[in-house]
């Protein structure tokens, strides 16, 4: 390994991790049967893995946002917090981060790891937030402390035109097959330097323009003492495959029962045996003929009972009860519904614990770049990540609860507005204040 360049080294790194990424992605996309199919074998695929991951991601990412709060109670701190929040809102809107976060979360649940990259776009003079493919990310950390990342490499492909446009390097023209060649680009970041390798040759080496590694690599679910995370896919692979097998077997049985099989006993040779209404068969002495009934003795019920058992195991292992799909035939409400959905709630809370730290760190990176590139004195502020409710909410009851909390001084009107999902609490408070000045506010305004 000592004689190999860094791009050559990473080609031999993390092979098991990358193989697991590929297998998880294939399974999510419906490639769920192992091996090649036999001739005439029926293979039905019910892609519950996609349904579970899409559902959990939707629950997780509902009404996500952030709030910037003053560092202290001074008017200067409040004004500074408002300025920082408005600045971050511009960055979020310019990068469409709500959609990017949802797509990244979906990818993270499938693969087991996710990544963000926060950089400065010199051409557009703004912060750019992207989500590079974690299948091209390689990480080195300090000793046995996986929380201290010391180097990150990002590998990706560029066409010949893109390489020439971005780096001024001409890639050899089309080969014998007429296809334009591609180049492999590897960015290697440390806190002090940036190296750019193109096709295994060092093209650039310069100081890190940010003073920190502009990558955020995080796990889907953290495995203790490990840097890389755990995908949601492996837990449901076996029950999903067994469910596909059971459905395929039952489908074959039902098809055969609809096309009866004629059974002849003590017959050495038979021709033109038609299974149809009014058919007449000529049989020799001591011969016997009948139709094979594959459904007799409750055979179908045995299959359906087994399918229900596998189906229950699938929901248990995915921590997504049937109720999370809207099946509430028992009429559960309130505490009973929360207890029914408790496995899903706990799973989402584990994920949100990780994502909260990631989104806070990403905001810090955005602010550092703005200070460095624009010289803006944004000052210290407190960042709070806002998560939407997992369970359905009675909005009327929620408004009443917030009204009591504001009236008793437990929290502010601004916090109440955030909890109610109002996107711009400061703007709404300003409009309320202006209405009060203009005398257009309602006679009995709500404290919220």
Secondary structure, DSSP 4 states (H G I P E B T S, - for coil): -TTS-HHHHHTTSSHHHHHHHHHHHHHHTT--S-SPPPTT-------HHHHHHHHHHHHHTTT-EEEEE-SSSSHHHHHHHHHHHHHHHHHHHHHTHHHHHHHHHHHHHHHSEEEEEEEEETTTTEEEEE---GGGEEEEEETTEEEEEEEEEEEEEEEHHHHHHHH--PPP---TT-PPPEEEEEEEE-SSEEEEEETTEEEEEEE-SSSS--EEEEESEEPTT-SSEE-SSGGGHHHHHHHHHHHHHHHHHHHHHHSPEEEEES-S-------STT------TT-EEEEE-TTGGGHHHHHHHHHHHHHHHHHHHHT--GGGGT--TT---THHHHHHTHHHHHHHHHHHHHHHHHHHHHHHHHHHHHHHHH-------EEEEE---SS---HHHHHHHHHHHHHTTSS-HHHHHHHTT-S-HHHHHHHHHHHHHHT-S-TT----
